[in-house]
């Protein structure tokens, strides 16, 4: 019966989000209430469970999402992102344009959300296509693939950070393992997908009037070194922390220092403060403009933060209502890898719900008891869920429509390109998690 309750909850979530077109936050709240009623929780306890789950989830991820958004917007507004992309293009040349755009997108994708980085880089893609007469898809697809990979595999992005918070996984280790998978996955798909015969036949034109982003002059942009440094500071600090966790004893004093400095919150705060100085007053930009960028960064993230919180509420109702324990008992007897099971649940919810953020948070609540009973590293279980949630992007995914419109594709072409590449990334990610599980 508890599994039937979970199935009914997913059906309710589908009805609210697809035919009724409610946003993810309201839909998850109503679904959490529905589950609380179904399992017979006392009425005065349901909202308490929802509040505890929402507060506990946001306490672990709101800081990460907010700081990450501010760093990305600061880099965009100061011209640092444009500097990275253009320098790589200049140095690597037309023959290696795909490699250049892939590297730039991976660097920027660590701290920028998919939509932000996509809108930022696509004008540069259009310029390259106009100048070289290359196929628009040939240049743009590696960018989108790299950004999708970073968005789904790497904290501080909302999905991986939120699931790591639900599973109580070490964020630095999650990032390290994610990088081990993400770099080869993005490189392989990004450099081979445009060579598939079907894709080579598609040569869309650049849409007119869609992009109005500012193009910085040479003297307006910070140096390449400063730009890359700002982007990679949080990654370096968290990676050092992860290495210390893996190889130094618990009582080691340097490990204790890095546990603090390399924690996701502290690493991002350090990176933000450096970005504020290096891309602000030191670069001749007034501090009030820097603060305006920080304020602007948080506004688009408001709904994502609320959805993540509501996902935590849904998880808590499953736990407090006893459904989580039932799922743990049932799945404990299944002869299937918990990693594969977690991936499948996330992938199915992605197909059903469309939104990767809603899918990954719903999956986290369902998979939590499986993860706790699996004996598998919580960091790898986090990646199993996020890899599942990247798969099968289709017409209910907002990112799908951005991809379609900016690349001037038909719906059928977008399905054949984006749905297949996201699914391929998800499968490669699953394979990577299974391989890492042999060693960690």
KOLPA-97146 format. One line per field, with one value per residue (C-alpha): residue in three letters; x negated, y negated, z negated. Coordinates in Angstrom, 2 decimals. Each point is the difference from the previous one (the first is absolute). Example, Ala and Ser with C-alpha at 12.3 -4.5 7.8 and 13.67 -1.06 7.14 Angstrom:
// KOLPA-97146
resn [ALA SER];
x [-12.30 -1.37];
y [4.50 -3.44];
z [-7.80 0.66];
***
This chain:
// KOLPA-97146
resn [UNK UNK UNK UNK UNK UNK UNK UNK UNK UNK UNK UNK UNK UNK UNK UNK UNK UNK UNK UNK UNK UNK UNK UNK UNK UNK UNK UNK UNK UNK UNK UNK UNK UNK UNK UNK UNK UNK UNK UNK UNK UNK UNK UNK UNK UNK UNK UNK UNK UNK UNK UNK UNK UNK UNK UNK UNK UNK UNK UNK UNK UNK UNK UNK UNK UNK UNK UNK UNK UNK UNK UNK UNK UNK UNK UNK UNK UNK UNK UNK UNK UNK UNK UNK UNK UNK UNK UNK UNK UNK UNK UNK UNK UNK UNK UNK UNK UNK UNK UNK UNK UNK UNK UNK UNK UNK UNK UNK UNK UNK UNK UNK UNK UNK UNK UNK UNK UNK UNK UNK UNK UNK UNK UNK UNK UNK UNK UNK UNK UNK UNK UNK UNK UNK UNK UNK UNK UNK UNK UNK UNK UNK UNK UNK UNK UNK UNK UNK UNK UNK UNK UNK UNK UNK UNK UNK UNK UNK UNK UNK UNK UNK UNK UNK UNK UNK UNK UNK UNK UNK UNK UNK UNK UNK UNK UNK UNK UNK UNK UNK UNK UNK UNK UNK UNK UNK UNK UNK UNK UNK UNK UNK UNK UNK UNK UNK UNK UNK UNK UNK UNK UNK UNK UNK UNK UNK UNK UNK UNK UNK UNK UNK UNK UNK UNK UNK UNK UNK UNK UNK UNK UNK UNK UNK UNK UNK UNK UNK UNK UNK UNK UNK UNK UNK UNK UNK UNK UNK UNK UNK UNK UNK UNK UNK UNK UNK UNK UNK UNK UNK UNK UNK UNK UNK UNK UNK UNK UNK UNK UNK UNK UNK UNK UNK UNK UNK UNK UNK UNK UNK UNK UNK UNK UNK UNK UNK UNK UNK UNK UNK UNK UNK UNK UNK UNK UNK UNK UNK UNK UNK UNK UNK UNK UNK UNK UNK UNK UNK UNK UNK UNK UNK UNK UNK UNK UNK UNK UNK UNK UNK UNK UNK UNK UNK UNK UNK UNK UNK UNK UNK UNK UNK UNK UNK UNK UNK UNK UNK UNK UNK UNK UNK UNK UNK UNK UNK UNK UNK UNK UNK UNK UNK UNK UNK UNK UNK UNK UNK UNK UNK UNK UNK UNK UNK UNK UNK UNK UNK UNK UNK UNK UNK UNK UNK UNK UNK UNK UNK UNK UNK UNK UNK UNK UNK UNK UNK UNK UNK UNK UNK UNK UNK UNK UNK UNK UNK UNK UNK UNK UNK UNK UNK UNK UNK UNK UNK UNK UNK UNK UNK UNK UNK UNK UNK UNK UNK UNK UNK UNK UNK UNK UNK UNK UNK UNK UNK UNK UNK UNK UNK UNK UNK UNK UNK UNK UNK UNK UNK UNK UNK UNK UNK UNK UNK UNK UNK UNK UNK UNK UNK];
x [0.00 -2.76 -1.42 3.48 -0.02 -3.28 1.43 3.11 -2.18 -1.89 3.30 1.24 -3.29 0.36 3.58 -0.91 -3.04 1.09 3.75 0.41 -3.44 -0.72 -3.60 -2.17 0.09 3.80 0.27 -2.47 1.65 3.45 -1.43 -1.66 3.35 1.67 -2.51 0.40 3.78 -0.41 -2.28 2.21 -2.38 1.70 1.19 -1.91 -3.22 0.12 -1.00 -2.62 -1.55 0.16 -1.59 -2.79 -0.77 0.05 -2.14 -2.47 -0.43 -0.48 -2.41 -2.35 0.47 1.29 -3.46 -1.61 2.56 -0.09 -3.79 -0.42 2.50 -1.77 -3.41 1.40 1.81 -3.04 -2.13 2.56 0.49 -3.75 -0.87 -1.99 2.13 -0.41 -3.76 -0.29 2.01 -1.62 -3.57 0.46 1.47 -2.89 -2.66 1.46 1.18 2.86 -1.19 0.35 3.06 2.00 -2.75 -0.27 3.74 0.15 -2.82 1.46 3.44 -1.32 -1.95 2.96 2.46 -1.52 1.38 2.65 3.43 0.87 2.37 -2.34 -3.09 1.96 1.33 -3.46 -1.97 2.50 -0.75 -3.66 1.13 2.03 -3.02 -2.21 2.62 0.43 -3.74 -0.89 3.21 -0.12 3.18 1.76 0.61 -3.67 -1.07 2.93 0.61 -3.31 0.82 3.45 -1.30 -2.76 2.41 2.56 -2.69 -1.25 3.54 0.94 -3.25 -1.73 0.75 0.58 2.77 3.43 0.73 -3.25 -0.28 3.57 -0.25 -3.33 1.78 2.85 -2.45 -2.39 -2.78 -3.36 0.31 -3.72 -0.18 3.17 -1.66 -3.22 1.80 2.26 -2.98 -1.52 3.19 1.02 -3.19 -0.27 3.79 0.37 -3.10 1.11 3.60 -0.90 -2.58 1.79 3.71 -0.29 -1.69 3.02 1.35 3.47 -1.34 -2.36 3.05 1.53 -1.34 2.30 -0.28 -0.75 3.30 0.48 0.32 -0.20 -3.25 -0.66 -2.83 -2.72 -3.28 -2.99 -2.90 -3.52 -0.90 3.22 -0.71 -2.19 -3.05 0.33 -1.93 2.26 3.12 -1.02 -1.23 3.35 1.89 -2.17 -0.64 2.95 -0.87 -3.63 0.88 2.63 -2.28 -2.82 2.49 1.12 -3.58 -0.70 3.12 -1.13 -3.67 -0.62 0.89 2.93 -2.21 -2.26 0.08 -0.22 2.99 1.97 -0.88 1.02 3.24 0.90 -1.65 0.93 3.59 2.39 1.36 -3.42 -1.63 2.76 -0.08 -3.77 0.45 2.74 -2.08 -2.93 2.30 1.46 -3.49 -1.72 2.96 1.11 -2.18 -3.28 1.37 1.34 3.61 1.90 0.97 3.64 0.03 -1.44 2.77 2.59 -1.31 0.30 3.59 0.93 -1.51 2.33 3.31 0.15 -1.07 2.95 2.31 -2.78 -0.77 3.70 0.29 -3.04 1.55 3.33 -1.88 -1.46 3.54 1.17 -2.94 0.78 3.65 -1.10 -2.33 2.41 2.88 -1.93 -0.11 -3.79 -0.48 2.38 -1.89 -3.26 1.39 1.47 -3.01 -2.42 1.13 -0.26 -2.80 -1.02 -2.80 1.19 -1.89 1.95 3.26 -0.66 -0.84 3.17 2.25 -1.52 0.17 3.66 0.90 -1.90 2.05 3.22 -0.65 -2.29 -1.65 -3.36 0.10 3.44 -0.89 -3.28 1.59 2.92 -2.43 -2.19 2.93 0.86 -3.60 -1.18 0.93 -1.53 -3.21 -0.14 0.38 -2.23 -3.45 -1.05 -1.84 2.57 -1.98 0.39 3.69 0.37 -1.56 2.14 3.11 -1.29 -1.18 3.48 1.58 -2.01 1.43 2.95 0.37 3.14 2.89 0.86 -3.55 -0.53 -3.62 1.30 1.82 -2.97 -2.17 2.59 0.61 -3.60 -1.15 3.02 1.05 3.33 1.52 -0.83 -3.62 -0.35 1.35 -2.40 -2.97 0.55 1.99 -2.60 -3.06 1.43 0.88 -3.49 -1.54 2.23 -1.04 -3.70 0.42 1.58 -2.88 -2.47 1.69 -0.02 -3.72 -0.86 1.96 -2.58 -2.72 1.70];
y [0.00 -2.57 0.48 -0.70 -3.25 -0.99 0.84 -2.06 -2.89 0.04 0.06 -3.01 -1.80 0.72 -1.29 -3.17 -0.78 1.06 -0.52 -2.63 -1.56 -0.81 -0.80 2.55 -1.67 -0.02 3.45 1.57 -1.66 1.28 3.46 0.04 -0.85 2.73 2.63 -1.13 0.51 3.39 1.49 -1.25 -2.48 -2.12 -3.22 -2.14 1.85 -0.25 -3.66 0.51 2.76 -2.18 -2.95 2.14 1.53 -3.31 -1.76 2.85 0.18 -3.72 -0.20 2.19 -1.34 -3.60 -1.40 2.09 -0.93 -3.69 -0.34 1.99 -2.21 -3.16 1.19 0.92 -3.30 -2.01 1.77 -0.65 -3.67 -0.70 1.65 2.83 2.67 -1.60 -0.24 3.74 0.95 -2.40 0.70 3.73 -0.55 -2.24 2.39 3.25 -1.17 1.07 3.59 0.51 -2.18 2.85 0.73 -3.70 -0.46 3.22 -1.08 -3.50 1.41 2.48 -2.73 -2.37 2.81 0.78 -3.18 -1.10 1.53 1.54 -2.75 -2.83 1.45 0.96 -3.52 -1.39 2.17 0.32 -3.50 1.02 3.17 -2.09 -2.23 3.02 1.52 -3.24 -0.45 3.60 1.17 3.12 1.94 -1.65 3.39 0.96 -2.94 -0.28 3.64 0.58 -3.10 1.24 3.49 -1.34 -2.28 2.78 2.27 -2.58 -0.93 3.59 1.52 -2.74 -1.88 -2.95 0.46 0.32 3.64 1.64 -2.34 0.66 3.80 -0.03 -1.91 2.53 2.92 -1.79 0.60 -1.77 -2.83 -0.12 3.73 -0.26 -2.73 2.01 3.17 -2.09 -1.56 3.44 0.96 -3.34 -0.91 3.20 0.23 -3.57 0.34 3.25 -1.02 -3.61 0.92 2.96 -0.89 -2.53 2.66 2.30 0.03 -1.24 -3.07 -0.86 -0.42 -2.66 -3.49 -2.51 -3.73 -2.46 -1.36 -3.70 -2.42 2.63 -1.05 -3.51 0.69 -2.62 0.68 -1.29 -1.81 1.31 -2.67 0.56 3.64 1.32 2.10 3.65 1.10 -1.93 1.26 3.68 -0.41 -1.36 2.82 2.79 -1.17 1.93 3.10 -0.06 -0.51 2.74 2.35 -0.49 0.71 3.18 1.22 -0.69 1.96 2.96 0.15 -1.75 1.41 -1.61 -1.50 -1.79 -3.76 -1.01 2.23 -1.80 -3.36 1.16 1.45 -3.59 -1.91 2.60 0.46 -1.01 -3.00 -1.37 0.72 -1.87 -2.89 -0.35 0.12 -2.63 -2.38 0.39 -0.56 -3.13 -1.48 1.24 -0.73 -3.08 -2.76 1.54 -0.01 -3.54 1.09 -1.76 2.17 -1.06 1.57 3.20 0.04 -0.57 3.06 2.04 -1.18 0.75 3.49 1.12 -1.06 2.75 2.57 -0.67 2.61 2.59 -0.46 0.37 3.17 1.48 -0.83 1.55 3.12 0.20 -0.29 2.90 2.09 -0.73 1.00 3.31 0.53 -1.11 1.90 3.29 0.42 -0.37 2.96 2.10 -0.84 0.92 3.39 0.79 -1.01 1.71 3.37 -0.98 1.58 -3.24 -2.46 -2.90 -2.33 1.25 -0.13 -3.60 -0.95 1.64 -1.75 -3.39 0.64 1.08 -3.08 -2.17 1.51 -0.54 -3.47 -1.62 -2.45 1.40 -1.94 1.32 3.51 0.13 -1.25 2.42 2.84 -0.96 0.49 3.40 1.21 -1.19 3.22 2.07 -2.01 0.33 3.77 0.57 -0.20 -1.98 -3.31 -2.76 -2.15 2.66 0.44 -3.77 0.21 3.01 -2.10 -3.09 2.05 1.48 -3.44 -1.32 2.68 -0.28 -3.77 -0.64 -2.40 -0.47 -1.17 -3.80 0.59 1.94 -3.06 -2.29 2.43 0.22 -3.73 -1.22 2.60 -0.56 3.66 1.69 1.92 3.28 -1.01 -1.20 3.32 1.98 -2.13 -1.15 3.00 2.42 -1.90 -0.43 3.69 0.96 -2.22 1.64 3.50 -0.90 -1.58 3.20 2.05 -2.39 0.31 3.80 -0.04 -2.41 2.25 2.72 -2.23 -2.20];
z [0.00 -0.76 3.50 1.36 -1.98 1.64 3.43 -0.72 -1.18 3.30 1.92 -1.99 0.68 3.72 0.10 -1.85 2.16 3.50 0.59 -2.74 0.67 -3.65 -0.87 -1.76 -3.42 -0.35 1.58 -2.44 -3.00 1.01 0.70 -3.43 -1.61 2.07 -1.15 -3.62 0.23 1.73 -2.64 -2.82 -1.58 -2.70 1.61 -2.46 0.89 3.80 0.25 -2.68 2.10 3.13 -1.80 -1.46 3.37 1.82 -2.59 -0.29 3.77 0.52 -2.92 1.98 3.51 0.04 -0.80 2.74 2.64 -0.92 -0.08 3.21 1.80 -1.18 1.23 3.40 0.45 -1.13 2.58 2.71 -0.87 -0.25 3.33 -1.63 1.65 3.42 -0.58 -0.69 3.07 2.44 -1.15 0.42 3.47 1.02 -1.26 1.31 3.40 2.24 0.37 -3.75 -0.50 -1.53 -2.52 -0.87 -0.51 -2.03 -2.34 -0.43 -0.74 -2.56 -1.79 -0.05 -0.67 -3.39 -1.57 2.52 0.37 3.36 1.11 -1.07 1.68 3.12 0.54 -0.73 2.43 2.86 1.42 0.33 1.76 2.46 0.71 0.70 2.30 1.95 0.44 0.86 1.71 -2.19 -0.78 -2.97 -1.60 0.42 -2.18 -2.42 -0.90 -1.88 -2.06 -0.97 -0.77 -2.26 -1.84 -0.45 -1.41 -2.51 -1.01 -0.78 -1.32 -1.97 -3.21 -0.55 2.57 -1.65 0.88 -1.17 -3.00 -1.09 0.33 -1.85 -2.76 -0.17 -0.09 -2.37 2.52 -0.09 2.54 0.80 0.72 2.08 2.08 0.38 1.08 2.23 1.77 0.60 1.85 1.49 1.88 2.10 0.43 1.28 2.19 1.60 0.71 0.80 2.63 1.58 0.03 2.83 2.12 -0.02 3.60 -0.97 -1.81 2.85 2.26 -2.26 0.68 -1.73 0.57 -2.79 -1.40 0.52 -2.91 -2.72 -1.67 -1.26 -2.45 -0.46 1.76 -1.93 1.63 -0.58 -2.57 -1.95 -0.83 -2.84 0.83 0.96 -3.10 -2.38 1.77 -0.19 -3.58 -1.18 1.74 -1.38 -3.60 -1.48 2.01 -1.16 -3.66 0.02 1.93 -2.55 -2.77 1.76 0.44 -3.69 -0.95 2.10 -0.97 -3.35 -3.42 -1.83 -2.70 2.53 -0.67 3.68 0.75 -2.74 1.55 3.47 -1.36 -0.81 2.85 2.63 -1.08 2.77 -1.88 -0.97 3.38 1.82 -2.48 0.47 3.78 -0.16 -2.12 2.39 2.97 -1.60 -0.39 3.16 2.29 -1.95 -1.50 1.22 3.55 -0.33 -0.49 -2.85 -2.95 0.37 3.49 -1.47 -2.62 2.71 1.84 -3.21 -0.49 3.60 -0.31 -2.76 1.58 2.67 -2.61 -2.32 1.54 0.27 -3.71 -0.88 2.12 -1.75 -3.37 0.99 1.12 -3.50 -1.40 2.19 -1.19 -3.65 0.34 1.54 -2.96 -2.75 1.58 -0.08 3.77 0.11 -2.36 2.09 3.20 -1.73 -1.09 3.42 2.07 -2.37 1.40 3.66 2.00 1.69 -0.62 -2.17 2.36 3.01 -1.98 -1.06 3.60 1.33 -2.52 0.83 3.76 -0.16 -2.02 2.51 2.85 -1.93 -1.44 2.54 -2.38 -1.09 -3.29 -0.98 1.20 -1.92 -3.23 0.26 0.77 -2.97 -2.37 1.47 0.29 -3.46 -1.86 2.81 -0.25 -3.79 0.14 3.04 -1.56 3.09 -0.38 -0.44 2.44 2.70 -0.79 0.41 3.46 0.92 -0.63 1.80 2.99 0.25 -0.15 2.97 2.29 2.38 0.24 2.04 0.54 -3.70 -0.75 0.15 1.08 2.99 1.33 -0.57 1.97 2.79 0.37 -0.18 2.52 2.24 0.09 0.55 -2.91 1.72 0.56 -3.61 -1.29 2.20 -1.09 -3.61 -1.24 1.38 -1.28 -3.51 -0.10 1.21 -2.72 -2.60 1.08 0.09 -3.41 -1.32 1.40 -1.62 -3.40 0.24 0.87 -2.85 -2.37 0.65 -1.47 -2.62];
***
